[in-house]
Amino acid sequence: MIICAYTLDRWDLLGQAVASVHDQTLPARETIVVIDGNDELFLRAEAELTAAIVLRNGHRRGLSGARQTGAEAASAPILAFLDDDAVADRDWLSQLVPAYDDPDALGAGGPIDPIWLDAPPRWLPPEFNWIVGCTYAGMRYDNGRIRNLIGANMSLRAEVLQRSGGFEARLGRVDQGTPVSGTAEETEFCIRAARMHPGGYWAYRPAALVRHAVPPDRTTWRYFVRRCRVEGTAKAVLTGFTGSGEGLASERAYTRSVLPRAVGRDVGRALRGDRHGLQRAGAIVAGLSITAFAYAEQIGRFRWRQMRHSAPG
């Protein structure tokens, strides 16, 4: 069981995350907390989280390096990852582990529900819960299988991580030394690992529930816009690794089916007197537009660089 952390601002939440692991009906073999680039947090965690193994990130700074550090220290054949601002239901591990009865299962994850630390924004449509790191309404999975896991609720075979080469640090949650929200590293890893293991798949376990804390500063319009921009940029980088076919397969279904239905639903609710209905519909249109613009902008930058590098002289 691996939890990665980088800030003292989440100290209380980190304690709750660790406690939720220790309260599992199926005990974890070990709990490993990896501290990324924060000596003060490391010293406090080492002193107070006595039931856990506390390590410093031994790789490149960022979530990818921290996860790799935890994976290398773990002795269990199945690695489970939980965010430092999330808590797992007591049956979380017991719901994930049966997925591994199938030797073709590369890993398994489940849904992530928000814990609103303040009143949830009425203008935010549930189809955009990915903005706050949670499972969004309409998320696609087929026959208990999903394209990629989400890092806040993720488990995988240790041998799959080792054979596949770990997470791609260039897609991680550090930008010029500053932690940022939003990444495509789990998506890229899951696509790459599935390609390297023909017949393998990622299992989705609806009863393996994790709850993710959402602070008030993540419920603002400013944060919404920022996250959409980060997501669009990350998806452009992702397609450079995986191609647009697999890299955007779920996103195509999301934009062509899930979002149009959601707009129609919220406009209909507005006509029936829901004063927040038009706000949610507008947020969907704005969020899609901002994300698509950021994606196109990044793709344009890639192509411009390629043209410059290929130009004669």
Number of C-alpha atoms within 10 A of each C-alpha: 24 29 26 28 25 23 18 15 9 15 17 11 18 24 17 17 21 26 15 18 25 18 14 16 14 15 15 18 12 16 21 22 29 29 30 25 19 14 13 13 20 23 14 13 23 17 10 12 15 9 13 19 17 24 20 20 26 17 15 15 21 26 28 23 22 26 24 22 24 27 24 11 12 19 13 14 13 22 21 26 22 25 24 26 24 26 27 26 19 19 18 23 22 17 20 25 19 11 20 16 8 11 10 15 19 25 27 30 33 24 21 25 19 18 18 17 13 11 10 15 15 13 19 22 22 17 18 22 16 18 23 22 21 23 22 18 16 16 15 14 14 9 7 13 17 20 20 25 23 23 19 25 26 24 26 24 17 20 13 19 20 13 11 16 13 19 23 16 16 15 24 22 20 19 13 7 10 9 15 14 16 23 24 25 26 19 23 23 22 25 19 18 22 19 13 13 15 9 11 16 24 26 28 24 20 13 15 23 22 27 22 26 21 20 16 13 12 19 21 12 14 10 15 21 17 16 23 25 22 20 23 26 23 21 28 24 23 22 17 12 16 16 12 13 10 16 22 17 11 16 15 12 14 17 13 10 12 17 21 14 13 19 20 14 15 22 21 15 16 17 11 10 10 13 15 18 24 20 18 25 25 18 20 24 14 15 20 18 15 21 22 19 16 21 21 16 15 18 18 13 11 14 11 12 11 11 11 10 10 9 8 6 5
